[in-house]
Amino acid sequence: MSFNIALTGLAAAQKDLDVTANNIANVNTTGFKESRAEFADVYASSVFSSGKTKNGDGVKTATVAQQFHQGSLQFTNNSLDLAITGEGYFAMSDDIASQDFTYTRAGAFKLNSDNFVVDAGGNYLQGFPVDPSTGNTTSVSLSTTSPIQIPDASGSPRHTSNIYSSMNLDSRSDIPTTSAFDPTDSTSYNSSTSTTVYDSLGEPHVVQLFFVKQNPATAQNSWQVYATLDGQSFDVNGTATAVGAHTPIDTLDFTAAGLPNVTAPEITFGDITLPSDASTGLSSLLTNGAQFPNNVTINWRDEAGTANKVPTQYASNFEVKALEQDGATVGRLAGIDIGTDGKVVASYSNGDTSFLGQVAMVRFSNSQGLQQAGDTAWKKSLTSGEPIAGEPGSGTLGSINSSALEQSNVNLTNELVDLISAQRNFQANSRALEVNSTIQQSILQIR
């Protein structure tokens, strides 16, 4: 019997050595979770045996339990490197349409030939669907996830529908010396400013606004506004005007305090809608086969409607307070950002951004019940419970760190100490076998 007891001790010491060696071997494996061999004694007795004199039958390996505590973070320069701080796992699939998921903490992701985000084994990172413009998640069910793909095409152009302009017109300005407005003659206007707008094809065009002070004797604190598109003057209907027949698109009136006079009968100090009709409207000025699909509105304010950015007429130099528009040309993919909430945002060279998805996070009721699948991945099991999906940073789920990797949680110093301890245990059990062998040899030599 003592032989068998010593043999179980050897087997347990060997298992301890194996587990420790595996931990040491994976000390640099991203997302690896160390294991711990847990042992239990073996005890068996019959109904009629004496429990007071029973010594036990050795040791057995109860389980090899993985330890899922947090590993330290290693920061990188790759925005697709992701690390989870807190509880949770990335969901991965081995095929685009597969619902057979594996779960991992190793976030060393990259792009494959089709621009899908994958790991080193070619497994696809799953993401929740989101609204492209707002980023709002439309579903957090694991069954609605899909592989995250980074677009490689150019961003679509966005035509201009609104121009936002605000300025200070110098009240000290004199009336222009040339009475008839001419955009090519700087003596026929007091100040000007310009902005770039975009047509339906994303081609840029320059809209220039000219401000002409009116005779105080006939129109106190009043300015006329003229406009050109690529040098072609147009009227309030967006129709091109002939040389020498330029007409203003608006009149700006101010109070004695220099603020907009919104009660002036000839204007509603605000939006000027320029029709985009292809034959007579603003689109008729285009010669490239494009158009302005919507009417273009000039708003005398900034886009946010800031209170102190309304047009003014103070005794101060001409100053542009705001000059914006809502169009954009064709954009090339400039970068990918992933926030702590897992939202994947594509940035384009034209200033546009688009939400591509949200990295799916999964947790389990019992992480130690997960079944190892290799490649630092796990699969659900009966003891782990069903995967519970959710948004990063919500509930008990952790947050995501972009440009970072979670290192192995193996403590090398502790493992080396455990290695020495397991070696001593193996030697002690080997000695017990040797003693048993010597005793039996002595018995066999009795005559």
C-alpha positions as a LaTeX table, in Angstrom:
\begin{tabular}{lrrr}
\hline
Residue & $x$ (\AA) & $y$ (\AA) & $z$ (\AA) \\
\hline
Met1 & 0.00 & 0.00 & 0.00 \\
Ser2 & 2.82 & 2.42 & 0.84 \\
Phe3 & 4.11 & 1.99 & $-2.74$ \\
Asn4 & 0.76 & 3.21 & $-4.09$ \\
Ile5 & 0.67 & 6.15 & $-1.70$ \\
Ala6 & 4.15 & 7.24 & $-2.77$ \\
Leu7 & 3.17 & 6.83 & $-6.41$ \\
Thr8 & 0.18 & 9.16 & $-5.96$ \\
Gly9 & 2.54 & 11.64 & $-4.36$ \\
Leu10 & 4.87 & 11.41 & $-7.35$ \\
Ala11 & 1.95 & 11.88 & $-9.74$ \\
Ala12 & 0.75 & 14.94 & $-7.80$ \\
Ala13 & 4.25 & 16.43 & $-7.70$ \\
Gln14 & 4.59 & 15.81 & $-11.44$ \\
Lys15 & 1.25 & 17.51 & $-12.09$ \\
Asp16 & 2.40 & 20.49 & $-9.98$ \\
Leu17 & 5.59 & 20.63 & $-12.01$ \\
Asp18 & 3.66 & 20.45 & $-15.29$ \\
Val19 & 1.30 & 23.27 & $-14.30$ \\
Thr20 & 4.15 & 25.46 & $-13.08$ \\
Ala21 & 6.18 & 24.80 & $-16.22$ \\
Asn22 & 3.19 & 25.74 & $-18.40$ \\
Asn23 & 2.78 & 29.00 & $-16.48$ \\
Ile24 & 6.46 & 29.83 & $-16.92$ \\
Ala25 & 6.32 & 28.94 & $-20.63$ \\
Asn26 & 3.45 & 31.43 & $-21.14$ \\
Val27 & 4.87 & 34.29 & $-19.10$ \\
Asn28 & 4.96 & 36.45 & $-22.29$ \\
Thr29 & 1.72 & 35.20 & $-23.84$ \\
Thr30 & $-0.76$ & 38.06 & $-24.30$ \\
Gly31 & $-3.99$ & 37.50 & $-22.38$ \\
Phe32 & $-2.77$ & 34.27 & $-20.75$ \\
Lys33 & $-4.25$ & 33.32 & $-17.37$ \\
Glu34 & $-2.10$ & 31.28 & $-15.01$ \\
Ser35 & $-3.27$ & 27.92 & $-13.65$ \\
Arg36 & $-3.03$ & 26.46 & $-10.19$ \\
Ala37 & $-2.98$ & 22.73 & $-9.40$ \\
Glu38 & $-5.29$ & 21.97 & $-6.50$ \\
Phe39 & $-4.97$ & 18.65 & $-4.66$ \\
Ala40 & $-7.13$ & 16.55 & $-2.34$ \\
Asp41 & $-6.34$ & 13.56 & $-0.17$ \\
Val42 & $-7.58$ & 10.06 & $-1.00$ \\
Tyr43 & $-9.39$ & 8.27 & 1.81 \\
Ala44 & $-11.38$ & 5.06 & 1.61 \\
Ser45 & $-12.63$ & 2.68 & 4.30 \\
Ser46 & $-15.07$ & $-0.17$ & 4.56 \\
Val47 & $-18.00$ & $-0.46$ & 6.94 \\
Phe48 & $-16.06$ & $-2.61$ & 9.36 \\
Ser49 & $-12.70$ & $-0.84$ & 9.24 \\
Ser50 & $-11.47$ & 1.30 & 12.11 \\
Gly51 & $-11.46$ & 4.95 & 11.25 \\
Lys52 & $-9.15$ & 5.66 & 14.16 \\
Thr53 & $-6.31$ & 3.70 & 12.64 \\
Lys54 & $-6.88$ & 4.48 & 8.92 \\
Asn55 & $-3.96$ & 6.48 & 7.50 \\
Gly56 & $-5.33$ & 7.45 & 4.05 \\
Asp57 & $-4.48$ & 6.30 & 0.55 \\
Gly58 & $-2.48$ & 9.18 & $-0.89$ \\
Val59 & $-3.27$ & 12.30 & $-2.93$ \\
Lys60 & $-5.09$ & 13.13 & $-6.14$ \\
Thr61 & $-5.34$ & 16.18 & $-8.40$ \\
Ala62 & $-8.72$ & 17.73 & $-7.63$ \\
Thr63 & $-8.58$ & 20.31 & $-10.44$ \\
Val64 & $-6.30$ & 22.57 & $-12.39$ \\
Ala65 & $-8.00$ & 25.92 & $-11.83$ \\
Gln66 & $-7.23$ & 28.97 & $-13.96$ \\
Gln67 & $-6.79$ & 32.29 & $-12.18$ \\
Phe68 & $-8.56$ & 35.11 & $-14.00$ \\
His69 & $-7.17$ & 38.11 & $-12.13$ \\
Gln70 & $-6.13$ & 41.17 & $-14.13$ \\
Gly71 & $-2.82$ & 41.19 & $-15.97$ \\
Ser72 & $-0.76$ & 44.35 & $-16.34$ \\
Leu73 & $-1.17$ & 46.53 & $-19.45$ \\
Gln74 & 1.50 & 47.00 & $-22.10$ \\
Phe75 & 0.93 & 50.08 & $-24.25$ \\
Thr76 & 1.61 & 49.98 & $-27.99$ \\
Asn77 & 1.33 & 52.21 & $-31.08$ \\
Asn78 & $-1.33$ & 50.09 & $-32.78$ \\
Ser79 & $-4.90$ & 51.33 & $-32.31$ \\
Leu80 & $-6.20$ & 47.81 & $-33.03$ \\
Asp81 & $-4.40$ & 46.43 & $-29.96$ \\
Leu82 & $-7.12$ & 46.20 & $-27.32$ \\
Ala83 & $-6.94$ & 45.38 & $-23.62$ \\
Ile84 & $-9.81$ & 44.87 & $-21.19$ \\
Thr85 & $-9.58$ & 46.54 & $-17.80$ \\
Gly86 & $-11.95$ & 44.66 & $-15.53$ \\
Glu87 & $-14.25$ & 41.76 & $-16.21$ \\
Gly88 & $-15.15$ & 40.51 & $-19.66$ \\
Tyr89 & $-13.99$ & 38.77 & $-22.83$ \\
Phe90 & $-13.87$ & 39.52 & $-26.53$ \\
Ala91 & $-16.18$ & 37.36 & $-28.66$ \\
Met92 & $-14.53$ & 35.72 & $-31.67$ \\
Ser93 & $-15.80$ & 33.54 & $-34.53$ \\
Asp94 & $-13.86$ & 31.41 & $-37.00$ \\
Asp95 & $-16.15$ & 32.36 & $-39.90$ \\
Ile96 & $-18.01$ & 35.49 & $-40.95$ \\
Ala97 & $-21.46$ & 33.93 & $-40.54$ \\
Ser98 & $-20.60$ & 31.56 & $-37.69$ \\
Gln99 & $-22.36$ & 31.73 & $-34.32$ \\
Asp100 & $-19.89$ & 29.31 & $-32.72$ \\
Phe101 & $-18.01$ & 31.77 & $-30.55$ \\
Thr102 & $-14.81$ & 31.52 & $-28.61$ \\
Tyr103 & $-13.84$ & 34.04 & $-25.95$ \\
Thr104 & $-10.49$ & 35.63 & $-25.29$ \\
Arg105 & $-8.68$ & 38.36 & $-23.39$ \\
Ala106 & $-5.87$ & 38.52 & $-25.96$ \\
Gly107 & $-6.48$ & 41.70 & $-27.95$ \\
Ala108 & $-3.62$ & 41.67 & $-30.47$ \\
Phe109 & $-5.83$ & 42.33 & $-33.49$ \\
Lys110 & $-4.99$ & 43.18 & $-37.07$ \\
Leu111 & $-6.69$ & 43.46 & $-40.47$ \\
Asn112 & $-7.00$ & 40.59 & $-42.92$ \\
Ser113 & $-7.12$ & 40.88 & $-46.71$ \\
Asp114 & $-10.80$ & 41.90 & $-46.60$ \\
Asn115 & $-10.21$ & 44.55 & $-43.90$ \\
Phe116 & $-11.91$ & 42.55 & $-41.16$ \\
Val117 & $-10.47$ & 42.82 & $-37.64$ \\
Val118 & $-9.00$ & 39.41 & $-36.80$ \\
Asp119 & $-6.56$ & 37.81 & $-34.37$ \\
Ala120 & $-3.39$ & 35.89 & $-35.28$ \\
Gly121 & $-5.47$ & 32.76 & $-35.91$ \\
Gly122 & $-7.77$ & 34.53 & $-38.38$ \\
Asn123 & $-10.76$ & 34.58 & $-36.00$ \\
Tyr124 & $-13.13$ & 37.53 & $-36.44$ \\
Leu125 & $-13.71$ & 40.11 & $-33.70$ \\
Gln126 & $-17.44$ & 40.53 & $-33.11$ \\
Gly127 & $-19.18$ & 43.89 & $-32.72$ \\
Phe128 & $-22.64$ & 45.20 & $-31.95$ \\
Pro129 & $-24.48$ & 47.15 & $-34.69$ \\
Val130 & $-24.58$ & 50.94 & $-34.19$ \\
Asp131 & $-26.07$ & 53.99 & $-35.87$ \\
Pro132 & $-23.31$ & 55.27 & $-38.22$ \\
Ser133 & $-23.94$ & 58.94 & $-37.43$ \\
Thr134 & $-24.71$ & 58.90 & $-33.69$ \\
Gly135 & $-22.98$ & 55.73 & $-32.53$ \\
Asn136 & $-26.03$ & 54.59 & $-30.58$ \\
Thr137 & $-26.03$ & 50.82 & $-30.15$ \\
Thr138 & $-29.08$ & 49.24 & $-31.74$ \\
Ser139 & $-28.73$ & 45.80 & $-30.13$ \\
Val140 & $-26.58$ & 44.16 & $-27.45$ \\
Ser141 & $-27.60$ & 40.59 & $-28.17$ \\
Leu142 & $-24.77$ & 38.19 & $-28.98$ \\
Ser143 & $-26.89$ & 36.75 & $-31.80$ \\
Thr144 & $-26.94$ & 40.13 & $-33.60$ \\
Thr145 & $-23.17$ & 40.66 & $-33.56$ \\
Ser146 & $-21.16$ & 40.60 & $-36.75$ \\
Pro147 & $-17.47$ & 40.81 & $-37.63$ \\
Ile148 & $-16.09$ & 44.35 & $-37.49$ \\
Gln149 & $-14.84$ & 45.55 & $-40.87$ \\
Ile150 & $-12.80$ & 48.68 & $-41.54$ \\
Pro151 & $-13.81$ & 50.35 & $-44.84$ \\
Asp152 & $-11.10$ & 50.83 & $-47.43$ \\
Ala153 & $-13.16$ & 52.96 & $-49.83$ \\
Ser154 & $-13.29$ & 56.74 & $-49.91$ \\
Gly155 & $-15.90$ & 58.52 & $-47.88$ \\
Ser156 & $-18.86$ & 59.91 & $-49.82$ \\
Pro157 & $-19.00$ & 63.67 & $-50.42$ \\
Arg158 & $-21.60$ & 65.78 & $-48.63$ \\
His159 & $-23.18$ & 68.68 & $-50.50$ \\
Thr160 & $-23.55$ & 72.06 & $-48.84$ \\
Ser161 & $-26.99$ & 73.02 & $-47.58$ \\
Asn162 & $-26.11$ & 75.68 & $-45.01$ \\
Ile163 & $-23.61$ & 78.49 & $-44.76$ \\
Tyr164 & $-23.08$ & 80.11 & $-41.37$ \\
Ser165 & $-21.62$ & 83.60 & $-41.34$ \\
Ser166 & $-21.21$ & 86.20 & $-38.62$ \\
Met167 & $-19.04$ & 89.27 & $-38.54$ \\
Asn168 & $-18.51$ & 92.77 & $-37.18$ \\
Leu169 & $-18.98$ & 95.52 & $-39.75$ \\
Asp170 & $-16.97$ & 98.65 & $-38.98$ \\
Ser171 & $-19.41$ & 101.49 & $-38.25$ \\
Arg172 & $-16.63$ & 104.00 & $-38.98$ \\
Ser173 & $-16.40$ & 102.91 & $-42.61$ \\
Asp174 & $-17.09$ & 105.42 & $-45.36$ \\
Ile175 & $-19.44$ & 104.83 & $-48.25$ \\
Pro176 & $-17.55$ & 103.16 & $-51.15$ \\
Thr177 & $-16.22$ & 105.65 & $-53.66$ \\
Thr178 & $-17.61$ & 103.58 & $-56.55$ \\
Ser179 & $-21.37$ & 103.56 & $-56.34$ \\
Ala180 & $-22.05$ & 100.60 & $-58.63$ \\
Phe181 & $-20.99$ & 97.33 & $-56.99$ \\
Asp182 & $-18.40$ & 95.35 & $-58.91$ \\
Pro183 & $-16.80$ & 92.25 & $-57.31$ \\
Thr184 & $-13.58$ & 92.94 & $-59.23$ \\
Asp185 & $-13.35$ & 96.53 & $-57.95$ \\
Ser186 & $-12.38$ & 96.84 & $-54.29$ \\
Thr187 & $-13.50$ & 100.48 & $-54.21$ \\
Ser188 & $-17.12$ & 99.38 & $-54.71$ \\
Tyr189 & $-17.44$ & 97.55 & $-51.38$ \\
Asn190 & $-16.14$ & 97.90 & $-47.83$ \\
Ser191 & $-15.36$ & 94.33 & $-46.74$ \\
Ser192 & $-15.57$ & 90.78 & $-48.00$ \\
Thr193 & $-15.13$ & 87.22 & $-46.81$ \\
Ser194 & $-15.34$ & 83.83 & $-48.50$ \\
Thr195 & $-15.91$ & 80.17 & $-47.79$ \\
Thr196 & $-15.67$ & 76.94 & $-49.77$ \\
Val197 & $-18.88$ & 75.03 & $-50.50$ \\
Tyr198 & $-19.35$ & 71.61 & $-52.10$ \\
Asp199 & $-21.69$ & 70.38 & $-54.80$ \\
Ser200 & $-23.25$ & 66.91 & $-55.15$ \\
Leu201 & $-20.00$ & 65.49 & $-56.56$ \\
Gly202 & $-17.88$ & 66.88 & $-53.76$ \\
Glu203 & $-16.20$ & 69.47 & $-55.96$ \\
Pro204 & $-15.33$ & 72.68 & $-54.11$ \\
His205 & $-16.63$ & 76.13 & $-55.08$ \\
Val206 & $-15.88$ & 79.49 & $-53.50$ \\
Val207 & $-18.75$ & 81.64 & $-52.25$ \\
Gln208 & $-17.65$ & 85.19 & $-51.55$ \\
Leu209 & $-19.76$ & 87.67 & $-49.58$ \\
Phe210 & $-19.34$ & 91.44 & $-50.05$ \\
Phe211 & $-20.60$ & 94.10 & $-47.61$ \\
Val212 & $-21.43$ & 97.59 & $-48.84$ \\
Lys213 & $-22.28$ & 100.41 & $-46.43$ \\
Gln214 & $-25.34$ & 102.45 & $-47.37$ \\
Asn215 & $-25.67$ & 106.23 & $-47.29$ \\
Pro216 & $-26.59$ & 107.17 & $-43.69$ \\
Ala217 & $-28.78$ & 109.94 & $-45.03$ \\
Thr218 & $-31.13$ & 107.43 & $-46.64$ \\
Ala219 & $-30.47$ & 104.18 & $-44.73$ \\
Gln220 & $-29.02$ & 104.60 & $-41.25$ \\
Asn221 & $-26.85$ & 101.66 & $-40.00$ \\
Ser222 & $-27.66$ & 99.63 & $-43.10$ \\
Trp223 & $-25.44$ & 97.38 & $-45.23$ \\
Gln224 & $-26.14$ & 95.57 & $-48.48$ \\
Val225 & $-24.79$ & 92.06 & $-49.06$ \\
Tyr226 & $-23.68$ & 90.84 & $-52.49$ \\
Ala227 & $-22.43$ & 87.37 & $-53.33$ \\
Thr228 & $-20.52$ & 85.47 & $-56.01$ \\
Leu229 & $-20.00$ & 81.77 & $-56.72$ \\
Asp230 & $-16.60$ & 81.12 & $-58.32$ \\
Gly231 & $-16.52$ & 84.78 & $-59.30$ \\
Gln232 & $-20.02$ & 84.74 & $-60.89$ \\
Ser233 & $-22.38$ & 87.20 & $-59.21$ \\
Phe234 & $-25.88$ & 85.95 & $-58.38$ \\
Asp235 & $-29.05$ & 87.41 & $-56.89$ \\
Val236 & $-31.32$ & 86.33 & $-54.06$ \\
Asn237 & $-32.86$ & 83.66 & $-56.28$ \\
Gly238 & $-29.47$ & 82.12 & $-57.00$ \\
Thr239 & $-29.67$ & 83.35 & $-60.59$ \\
Ala240 & $-26.56$ & 84.67 & $-62.28$ \\
Thr241 & $-26.53$ & 88.43 & $-62.81$ \\
Ala242 & $-25.00$ & 90.22 & $-65.74$ \\
Val243 & $-21.99$ & 92.50 & $-65.51$ \\
Gly244 & $-23.13$ & 95.89 & $-64.24$ \\
Ala245 & $-26.49$ & 94.48 & $-63.08$ \\
His246 & $-25.44$ & 93.07 & $-59.72$ \\
Thr247 & $-28.22$ & 92.95 & $-57.12$ \\
Pro248 & $-27.84$ & 92.36 & $-53.38$ \\
Ile249 & $-28.96$ & 89.10 & $-51.79$ \\
Asp250 & $-29.80$ & 90.73 & $-48.45$ \\
Thr251 & $-29.77$ & 93.93 & $-46.43$ \\
Leu252 & $-28.44$ & 93.97 & $-42.87$ \\
Asp253 & $-29.82$ & 96.63 & $-40.53$ \\
Phe254 & $-28.44$ & 97.41 & $-37.10$ \\
Thr255 & $-29.68$ & 99.34 & $-34.09$ \\
Ala256 & $-27.90$ & 102.34 & $-32.59$ \\
Ala257 & $-26.27$ & 99.87 & $-30.19$ \\
Gly258 & $-24.74$ & 97.99 & $-33.10$ \\
Leu259 & $-26.90$ & 94.89 & $-32.72$ \\
Pro260 & $-29.08$ & 93.26 & $-35.39$ \\
Asn261 & $-32.29$ & 95.18 & $-36.00$ \\
Val262 & $-34.67$ & 92.24 & $-36.33$ \\
Thr263 & $-37.70$ & 94.53 & $-36.50$ \\
Ala264 & $-36.60$ & 96.24 & $-39.68$ \\
Pro265 & $-39.43$ & 95.88 & $-42.21$ \\
Glu266 & $-37.23$ & 95.10 & $-45.18$ \\
Ile267 & $-35.49$ & 92.04 & $-43.72$ \\
Thr268 & $-35.91$ & 89.17 & $-41.34$ \\
Phe269 & $-32.40$ & 89.17 & $-39.96$ \\
Gly270 & $-31.64$ & 85.51 & $-40.49$ \\
Asp271 & $-31.89$ & 82.86 & $-43.13$ \\
Ile272 & $-31.48$ & 83.60 & $-46.82$ \\
Thr273 & $-32.58$ & 80.63 & $-48.87$ \\
Leu274 & $-30.94$ & 80.46 & $-52.28$ \\
Pro275 & $-32.96$ & 78.20 & $-54.62$ \\
Ser276 & $-30.94$ & 75.38 & $-56.17$ \\
Asp277 & $-33.02$ & 74.98 & $-59.33$ \\
Ala278 & $-30.88$ & 73.62 & $-62.15$ \\
Ser279 & $-32.17$ & 76.12 & $-64.71$ \\
Thr280 & $-32.58$ & 79.34 & $-62.74$ \\
Gly281 & $-31.25$ & 78.62 & $-59.27$ \\
Leu282 & $-27.79$ & 78.27 & $-57.78$ \\
Ser283 & $-27.19$ & 74.97 & $-59.59$ \\
Ser284 & $-27.39$ & 76.79 & $-62.90$ \\
Leu285 & $-24.03$ & 78.41 & $-62.10$ \\
Leu286 & $-22.31$ & 75.01 & $-62.07$ \\
Thr287 & $-20.66$ & 73.74 & $-65.24$ \\
Asn288 & $-19.34$ & 70.36 & $-64.09$ \\
Gly289 & $-22.56$ & 68.34 & $-64.35$ \\
Ala290 & $-23.19$ & 68.55 & $-60.60$ \\
Gln291 & $-25.86$ & 70.39 & $-58.67$ \\
Phe292 & $-26.86$ & 71.55 & $-55.22$ \\
Pro293 & $-29.55$ & 68.97 & $-54.37$ \\
Asn294 & $-31.05$ & 71.23 & $-51.70$ \\
Asn295 & $-31.51$ & 74.95 & $-51.40$ \\
Val296 & $-28.49$ & 76.64 & $-49.88$ \\
Thr297 & $-29.33$ & 78.74 & $-46.82$ \\
Ile298 & $-27.10$ & 81.54 & $-45.54$ \\
Asn299 & $-27.51$ & 81.87 & $-41.78$ \\
Trp300 & $-26.30$ & 85.05 & $-40.08$ \\
Arg301 & $-24.92$ & 83.25 & $-37.05$ \\
Asp302 & $-22.59$ & 80.41 & $-36.19$ \\
Glu303 & $-23.78$ & 76.82 & $-36.45$ \\
Ala304 & $-24.24$ & 76.46 & $-32.70$ \\
Gly305 & $-26.29$ & 79.67 & $-32.43$ \\
Thr306 & $-23.89$ & 81.19 & $-29.91$ \\
Ala307 & $-25.36$ & 84.32 & $-28.34$ \\
Asn308 & $-22.25$ & 86.51 & $-28.71$ \\
Lys309 & $-21.58$ & 85.51 & $-32.31$ \\
Val310 & $-24.36$ & 87.42 & $-34.02$ \\
Pro311 & $-23.46$ & 90.04 & $-36.64$ \\
Thr312 & $-22.67$ & 93.45 & $-35.14$ \\
Gln313 & $-21.82$ & 96.96 & $-36.26$ \\
Tyr314 & $-19.38$ & 98.37 & $-33.75$ \\
Ala315 & $-16.69$ & 101.03 & $-34.12$ \\
Ser316 & $-14.11$ & 98.34 & $-34.62$ \\
Asn317 & $-12.28$ & 96.80 & $-37.54$ \\
Phe318 & $-14.03$ & 94.30 & $-39.78$ \\
Glu319 & $-13.85$ & 90.92 & $-38.09$ \\
Val320 & $-15.18$ & 87.51 & $-39.09$ \\
Lys321 & $-16.71$ & 85.83 & $-36.03$ \\
Ala322 & $-17.90$ & 82.69 & $-37.75$ \\
Leu323 & $-17.69$ & 81.25 & $-41.23$ \\
Glu324 & $-18.74$ & 77.63 & $-41.58$ \\
Gln325 & $-20.66$ & 75.34 & $-43.91$ \\
Asp326 & $-21.97$ & 71.78 & $-43.66$ \\
Gly327 & $-20.56$ & 70.25 & $-46.86$ \\
Ala328 & $-17.51$ & 68.10 & $-47.39$ \\
Thr329 & $-15.50$ & 66.76 & $-50.30$ \\
Val330 & $-14.60$ & 63.12 & $-50.91$ \\
Gly331 & $-12.68$ & 61.81 & $-47.91$ \\
Arg332 & $-10.00$ & 59.17 & $-47.55$ \\
Leu333 & $-9.75$ & 57.02 & $-44.46$ \\
Ala334 & $-7.38$ & 58.87 & $-42.14$ \\
Gly335 & $-7.54$ & 56.85 & $-38.94$ \\
Ile336 & $-9.39$ & 54.48 & $-36.65$ \\
Asp337 & $-10.16$ & 55.26 & $-33.02$ \\
Ile338 & $-11.63$ & 52.88 & $-30.44$ \\
Gly339 & $-12.98$ & 54.42 & $-27.25$ \\
Thr340 & $-13.22$ & 52.96 & $-23.76$ \\
Asp341 & $-16.85$ & 52.13 & $-24.56$ \\
Gly342 & $-15.72$ & 50.01 & $-27.51$ \\
Lys343 & $-17.10$ & 52.34 & $-30.19$ \\
Val344 & $-15.08$ & 52.01 & $-33.41$ \\
Val345 & $-14.89$ & 55.37 & $-35.21$ \\
Ala346 & $-13.46$ & 55.95 & $-38.68$ \\
Ser347 & $-12.03$ & 59.41 & $-39.39$ \\
Tyr348 & $-11.76$ & 60.72 & $-42.93$ \\
Ser349 & $-9.53$ & 63.35 & $-44.48$ \\
Asn350 & $-12.53$ & 65.61 & $-45.19$ \\
Gly351 & $-13.29$ & 65.88 & $-41.46$ \\
Asp352 & $-16.14$ & 63.37 & $-41.46$ \\
Thr353 & $-16.41$ & 60.61 & $-38.90$ \\
Ser354 & $-18.45$ & 57.42 & $-39.03$ \\
Phe355 & $-19.23$ & 54.85 & $-36.35$ \\
Leu356 & $-18.46$ & 51.35 & $-37.65$ \\
Gly357 & $-19.62$ & 49.28 & $-34.68$ \\
Gln358 & $-19.06$ & 48.59 & $-31.02$ \\
Val359 & $-16.75$ & 45.89 & $-29.74$ \\
Ala360 & $-18.89$ & 43.19 & $-28.12$ \\
Met361 & $-18.07$ & 42.23 & $-24.54$ \\
Val362 & $-19.13$ & 39.01 & $-22.83$ \\
Arg363 & $-19.05$ & 37.84 & $-19.21$ \\
Phe364 & $-19.81$ & 34.55 & $-17.48$ \\
Ser365 & $-21.27$ & 33.66 & $-14.10$ \\
Asn366 & $-18.36$ & 31.30 & $-13.46$ \\
Ser367 & $-15.23$ & 32.09 & $-15.46$ \\
Gln368 & $-13.34$ & 29.15 & $-13.93$ \\
Gly369 & $-15.87$ & 26.84 & $-15.54$ \\
Leu370 & $-14.78$ & 27.90 & $-19.04$ \\
Gln371 & $-13.29$ & 25.20 & $-21.22$ \\
Gln372 & $-9.86$ & 25.95 & $-22.69$ \\
Ala373 & $-9.75$ & 25.92 & $-26.49$ \\
Gly374 & $-6.11$ & 26.83 & $-27.10$ \\
Asp375 & $-4.69$ & 30.01 & $-28.63$ \\
Thr376 & $-5.53$ & 31.80 & $-25.36$ \\
Ala377 & $-9.25$ & 31.27 & $-25.94$ \\
Trp378 & $-12.08$ & 29.59 & $-24.07$ \\
Lys379 & $-15.47$ & 28.12 & $-24.86$ \\
Lys380 & $-18.56$ & 28.05 & $-22.71$ \\
Ser381 & $-19.39$ & 24.91 & $-20.73$ \\
Leu382 & $-22.14$ & 23.66 & $-18.46$ \\
Thr383 & $-20.31$ & 24.94 & $-15.39$ \\
Ser384 & $-19.44$ & 28.37 & $-16.85$ \\
Gly385 & $-23.03$ & 29.32 & $-17.59$ \\
Glu386 & $-24.31$ & 31.06 & $-20.70$ \\
Pro387 & $-22.43$ & 34.10 & $-22.08$ \\
Ile388 & $-23.96$ & 37.43 & $-21.09$ \\
Ala389 & $-23.25$ & 40.11 & $-23.69$ \\
Gly390 & $-23.16$ & 43.84 & $-23.00$ \\
Glu391 & $-21.54$ & 47.14 & $-23.85$ \\
Pro392 & $-18.04$ & 47.79 & $-22.47$ \\
Gly393 & $-18.16$ & 49.83 & $-19.27$ \\
Ser394 & $-21.77$ & 48.88 & $-18.50$ \\
Gly395 & $-22.80$ & 46.90 & $-15.44$ \\
Thr396 & $-19.93$ & 44.72 & $-14.23$ \\
Leu397 & $-18.21$ & 44.67 & $-17.62$ \\
Gly398 & $-14.83$ & 46.33 & $-17.83$ \\
Ser399 & $-13.69$ & 49.07 & $-20.19$ \\
Ile400 & $-11.52$ & 48.82 & $-23.28$ \\
Asn401 & $-8.08$ & 50.35 & $-23.68$ \\
Ser402 & $-7.01$ & 50.97 & $-27.26$ \\
Ser403 & $-3.31$ & 50.73 & $-28.16$ \\
Ala404 & $-2.70$ & 48.41 & $-25.22$ \\
Leu405 & $-2.37$ & 44.68 & $-24.58$ \\
Glu406 & $-3.09$ & 42.74 & $-21.40$ \\
Gln407 & 0.02 & 40.82 & $-20.46$ \\
Ser408 & 0.09 & 37.36 & $-18.89$ \\
Asn409 & $-0.88$ & 37.44 & $-15.21$ \\
Val410 & 1.88 & 34.97 & $-14.33$ \\
Asn411 & 4.15 & 36.11 & $-11.49$ \\
Leu412 & 7.50 & 34.64 & $-12.47$ \\
Thr413 & 8.97 & 34.91 & $-8.97$ \\
Asn414 & 6.11 & 32.94 & $-7.45$ \\
Glu415 & 6.35 & 30.32 & $-10.19$ \\
Leu416 & 10.06 & 29.76 & $-9.56$ \\
Val417 & 9.37 & 29.28 & $-5.86$ \\
Asp418 & 6.55 & 26.84 & $-6.70$ \\
Leu419 & 8.94 & 25.02 & $-9.03$ \\
Ile420 & 11.41 & 24.47 & $-6.22$ \\
Ser421 & 8.61 & 23.33 & $-3.90$ \\
Ala422 & 7.28 & 20.85 & $-6.48$ \\
Gln423 & 10.79 & 19.53 & $-7.03$ \\
Arg424 & 11.24 & 18.97 & $-3.30$ \\
Asn425 & 7.90 & 17.16 & $-3.15$ \\
Phe426 & 8.93 & 14.94 & $-6.04$ \\
Gln427 & 12.24 & 14.11 & $-4.33$ \\
Ala428 & 10.49 & 13.34 & $-1.02$ \\
Asn429 & 8.04 & 10.95 & $-2.66$ \\
Ser430 & 10.90 & 9.32 & $-4.57$ \\
Arg431 & 12.64 & 8.82 & $-1.26$ \\
Ala432 & 9.49 & 7.20 & 0.15 \\
Leu433 & 9.50 & 4.74 & $-2.77$ \\
Glu434 & 13.17 & 4.02 & $-2.14$ \\
Val435 & 12.54 & 3.32 & 1.54 \\
Asn436 & 9.64 & 1.03 & 0.70 \\
Ser437 & 11.85 & $-0.82$ & $-1.76$ \\
Thr438 & 14.57 & $-1.24$ & 0.85 \\
Ile439 & 12.08 & $-2.59$ & 3.41 \\
Gln440 & 10.66 & $-5.12$ & 0.98 \\
Gln441 & 14.16 & $-6.19$ & $-0.02$ \\
Ser442 & 14.99 & $-6.78$ & 3.63 \\
Ile443 & 11.84 & $-8.92$ & 4.04 \\
Leu444 & 12.74 & $-10.98$ & 0.98 \\
Gln445 & 16.20 & $-11.69$ & 2.48 \\
Ile446 & 14.77 & $-13.21$ & 5.71 \\
Arg447 & 15.38 & $-16.97$ & 5.90 \\
\hline
\end{tabular}
